[in-house]
Structure formats: C-alpha cells, structure tokens
Amino acid sequence: MSRVSATSMGLLKRMMASTIALASPHMRELGIRFVSVEHGIAVAVVSYRPELVGDPTTGILHGGVVTSLLDSTAGAAVFSALPAPTPIATLDLRIDYLRPSTPEAALYARVECYKLTHNIAFTRGTAYNVDEGDPVASMAATFMLHTQATRPAQGGDG
C-alpha cells in the first residue's frame, strides 16, 4: 500500500469511528468523542456531566458510563486494526474497577487491539481521568468479527 493510500485509510478509519459515535444513540447520549483512532489504538473521552453521576452525594460517574466508554473505545480500536471494515460484536468484556472516577473530571479511555485472528479481535485498555498511570479501571475484551446484523421477526404468535 502506498503512503498516500495508508494515510487515506487512516483518515477513513478515524472518520468511521466518529460517525459510529454520532450514529449510536447510546454513545451520542453519553457524549463519547474520539480523540484519536489509529493503527489499532483508540482514545476517547466523556466529559463530566451531572446526569452521568451514579451517586449524587459523591459526584462520581456511574460505573455504566465507564463500561460503555471502554467497550465503545475497544470497538473503535478493533475497527482501526482491521484491513477492511467488517461488522463486529462484543463477545466478552471484563472490567476491573480500580478506584472511583474523580468528580467533575472528564473520563478518558485508551484501548489497544493487540491481536487479530480470522474470527476474533483481542483488546486491552484503561479508563483514567488525567494520568493514564492512575487508572479508574482496566479492561480486556474480545470481539467477534464478521457478524451480521439481523432484524427481529415481525409479528408472529410468540
């Protein structure tokens, strides 16, 4: 692949990740934005908002926000590692919560897709506020590749 083609492919993959974030109602509602997506590594951020807090007495973000951010960022990392766009689905997701997110601070996620097989992608990453060396959570996830979306059956007797 020529240098221009590789650069164009990187731009295309970053645009795809941003488009997915805008097209997904869940990601859009959380306000997930991609900071960078390239060569199997994605970085995303969720800005602190009071409606994302899990415990109003502490101001700490809800664990579901952390989970969604890591899962979404992992998906973008997989997309950026694939040679061509293909449907994917989260197969397994493990998150270890290491400390509470800092109240009123943005939450970042950095995820790497470190291995691709024909059918599975393997990822690992962290969520953090300011310093990646002081993570809020660590994660490992696998994604099934080449999935096909299907619509639920219409009508029917049960």
C-alpha positions as CSV (number, residue, x, y, z in Angstrom):
1,M,0.0,0.0,0.0
2,S,1.4,3.4,-0.9
3,R,2.0,6.1,1.7
4,V,-0.9,8.2,0.4
5,S,-3.2,5.2,0.5
6,A,-2.2,4.3,4.0
7,T,-2.8,7.9,5.1
8,S,-6.2,7.9,3.4
9,M,-7.1,4.6,5.1
10,G,-6.2,6.1,8.5
11,L,-8.3,9.1,7.8
12,L,-11.2,6.9,6.7
13,K,-11.0,4.8,9.8
14,R,-11.0,7.9,12.1
15,M,-14.0,9.2,10.2
16,M,-15.8,5.9,10.6
17,A,-15.2,5.9,14.4
18,S,-16.5,9.4,14.7
19,T,-19.5,8.5,12.5
20,I,-20.3,5.5,14.7
21,A,-20.2,7.7,17.8
22,L,-22.7,10.1,16.2
23,A,-24.9,7.3,14.8
24,S,-25.2,5.4,18.0
25,P,-27.9,6.9,20.2
26,H,-26.3,5.4,23.3
27,M,-22.8,6.9,22.6
28,R,-24.3,10.2,21.5
29,E,-26.4,10.4,24.7
30,L,-23.3,9.8,26.8
31,G,-21.3,12.3,24.7
32,I,-18.5,9.9,23.8
33,R,-16.0,11.6,21.5
34,F,-13.0,10.0,19.9
35,V,-9.7,11.9,20.5
36,S,-7.7,9.6,18.2
37,V,-8.2,6.3,16.3
38,E,-5.3,4.8,14.5
39,H,-3.3,1.6,14.0
40,G,-5.3,-0.5,16.5
41,I,-5.3,2.1,19.2
42,A,-8.2,4.3,20.1
43,V,-8.6,7.1,22.7
44,A,-12.0,8.5,23.6
45,V,-13.4,10.9,26.2
46,V,-16.6,11.5,28.1
47,S,-17.0,15.0,29.6
48,Y,-18.2,15.1,33.1
49,R,-21.9,16.0,33.4
50,P,-24.2,15.8,36.5
51,E,-26.7,13.5,34.7
52,L,-23.9,10.8,34.3
53,V,-23.3,10.7,38.1
54,G,-24.1,7.4,39.9
55,D,-24.1,8.7,43.4
56,P,-25.1,12.4,43.9
57,T,-23.6,12.6,47.3
58,T,-20.1,11.8,45.9
59,G,-20.4,13.2,42.4
60,I,-18.7,10.0,41.0
61,L,-19.6,8.9,37.5
62,H,-21.8,5.8,37.2
63,G,-20.0,2.5,36.5
64,G,-22.1,2.1,33.4
65,V,-20.5,5.2,31.9
66,V,-17.1,3.7,32.5
67,T,-18.2,0.3,30.9
68,S,-19.8,2.0,27.9
69,L,-16.7,4.2,27.3
70,L,-14.3,1.3,27.4
71,D,-16.5,-1.0,25.3
72,S,-17.0,1.7,22.6
73,T,-13.4,2.6,22.6
74,A,-12.4,-1.0,22.2
75,G,-14.7,-1.3,19.2
76,A,-13.1,1.6,17.6
77,A,-9.6,0.2,18.3
78,V,-10.7,-3.1,16.5
79,F,-12.1,-1.2,13.5
80,S,-8.8,0.7,13.2
81,A,-6.9,-2.6,13.2
82,L,-9.0,-4.3,10.6
83,P,-7.7,-4.4,7.0
84,A,-11.2,-3.6,5.8
85,P,-14.5,-2.5,7.5
86,T,-16.5,-5.5,8.8
87,P,-19.3,-5.9,11.4
88,I,-18.1,-6.7,14.9
89,A,-19.8,-7.6,18.2
90,T,-18.5,-7.7,21.8
91,L,-18.0,-11.3,22.7
92,D,-16.5,-10.9,26.2
93,L,-15.8,-7.9,28.3
94,R,-14.0,-7.8,31.7
95,I,-13.6,-4.6,33.6
96,D,-11.7,-4.3,36.9
97,Y,-12.7,-1.1,38.7
98,L,-9.6,0.2,40.5
99,R,-10.7,3.5,42.0
100,P,-13.6,5.9,41.7
101,S,-13.5,8.4,38.9
102,T,-12.6,11.9,40.0
103,P,-15.8,14.1,40.5
104,E,-16.2,16.8,37.9
105,A,-13.3,15.5,35.7
106,A,-13.5,14.1,32.2
107,L,-13.0,10.4,31.8
108,Y,-10.7,9.1,29.1
109,A,-10.2,5.6,27.7
110,R,-7.3,4.2,25.8
111,V,-7.7,0.8,24.2
112,E,-5.4,-1.3,22.1
113,C,-6.4,-4.1,19.7
114,Y,-3.3,-6.2,20.2
115,K,-4.3,-9.4,18.3
116,L,-6.5,-10.2,15.3
117,T,-7.4,-13.7,14.2
118,H,-9.7,-14.7,11.4
119,N,-12.8,-14.5,13.7
120,I,-11.7,-12.8,17.0
121,A,-10.1,-9.5,18.0
122,F,-8.4,-9.1,21.4
123,T,-8.2,-5.8,23.2
124,R,-6.9,-4.3,26.4
125,G,-7.1,-0.8,27.9
126,T,-7.7,1.6,30.7
127,A,-10.0,4.4,31.7
128,Y,-8.5,7.3,33.5
129,N,-9.1,11.0,34.4
130,V,-5.8,12.8,33.8
131,D,-3.0,10.4,34.2
132,E,-3.1,7.0,32.4
133,G,-0.8,5.7,35.1
134,D,-3.5,6.2,37.7
135,P,-6.4,4.3,36.1
136,V,-10.0,4.3,37.2
137,A,-10.5,0.9,35.5
138,S,-8.7,-1.7,33.4
139,M,-10.3,-3.9,30.8
140,A,-9.8,-6.8,28.5
141,A,-12.3,-7.7,25.8
142,T,-12.8,-9.9,22.8
143,F,-14.8,-9.1,19.7
144,M,-16.4,-11.5,17.2
145,L,-15.5,-10.4,13.6
146,H,-17.7,-10.7,10.5
147,T,-21.0,-10.6,12.4
148,Q,-24.2,-10.0,10.5
149,A,-27.0,-7.8,11.9
150,T,-30.4,-9.3,11.7
151,R,-33.8,-7.8,12.4
152,P,-36.2,-9.4,14.9
153,A,-39.1,-11.3,13.4
154,Q,-42.1,-9.1,12.7
155,G,-45.4,-10.1,14.3
156,G,-45.8,-13.8,15.0
157,D,-47.6,-15.8,17.6
158,G,-45.0,-15.7,20.3
